[in-house]
């Protein structure tokens, strides 16, 4: 092993000390679902007029944050992820489209 000279008074040890991990990692912030989001038009042509489907989004109460269970309350097989707002909106539109399509097919 080769020894390197250090300046007098310099701390002895690794150049990059190990960083301590925070006890509680930062929780992802809850995302509000806008009530004015609408599903895109279906790509399959329909035979008759398309009925208007009511939004399945819950009405938001101003000033009341959504209830998020503590990590200890989650089941062992559940986990949390953080996604971008644009990805969330895309998933929300897809869910609305599927809900509207299912509603039409069951009539």
N, C-alpha and C positions, 0 to 999 in steps of 0.2 A: 504494500500500500504506500502511496506517495503522500508525503506530508506537505501541506501548503502553509506559507507564512501568513499570519493574520496580524493586523495592526494591534499594537498594545491597547488594551482597554476594550477591544471589540468582543462581543459576546461569543462564547464558544458554543457551537451547536449547529444544527442544520440551518441553511439559508432561509428555508420556507417552513416556519413552525406550523404544526398541525392546527387547523382551525377548529374551534369548538363548535359542535352542532347545537342549534337552539333546541330547547326542551319542547317547545310547541311550534311546529312549522306554521308559516302563515296560511290561514284558511282562505280558500277561494271566495270571492265576494258573490253573493246571490245576484242573479240576473232578473230584471223585471221583464215580463212579457208584455209588449205593447198590445193593446186591445184592437188597434186598427190594422193589424196584419191580416192579409187575405191570401188564400191559397191561389196559386197560378191556375190558369184555365187548363182543363185536361187536354191531353194530346190526342185522345181517341175521339173521333166525331160521334156525336150523339144523335139519336133518332128524333127525339122531341126536345122541348125546351128544358133547360137545366134549372132545377129548383135551387133557390138560395139556401145555403146551409149556414146555420147560426154558428158563430165561433164557439169553440169548446174551451177557450181560455177563461180562467177564473177572473172575476172582476177584482181589480186591485183596490184595496182600501188605502187611501192616502195616509202616509205617516206610519203605517203598520208594516214592519219588516216581515218577510216570510220566516216561518219557523224552520230552522235547520237543526236536525238532531246532532247531539254531541257525538264525537268519534266513538266513544265507548258504547253508545246506543246502537251502532251499526252492527249488522250481522257479520260474521267472519268472512263471508264470501262477497260482501259488498265493499266497494271502494269508491273513492271520489276522484274525479278528474277535472281539469280545468280546460275549457275550450274557448275559442275566440267568439265574439259576439256574431260575426258573420257566419261562422259555422253553426252556431245556435239558431240563427234565423233561417238558414237553409234547412236544418232539421225540422224546425217548427213548420215551415212551408210544406215540407214533405209529409209531415203528420197530418196537416189540414187537408192536403190533397187526398191522402189515403182514407181519411175519415169521410170526406165528401163522396168519394168513389164507393166506399162500403155502404154508405147511407143510400145512394142511388141504386146499388145492386140489390139491396134488401127490400126495396119497395115493390 
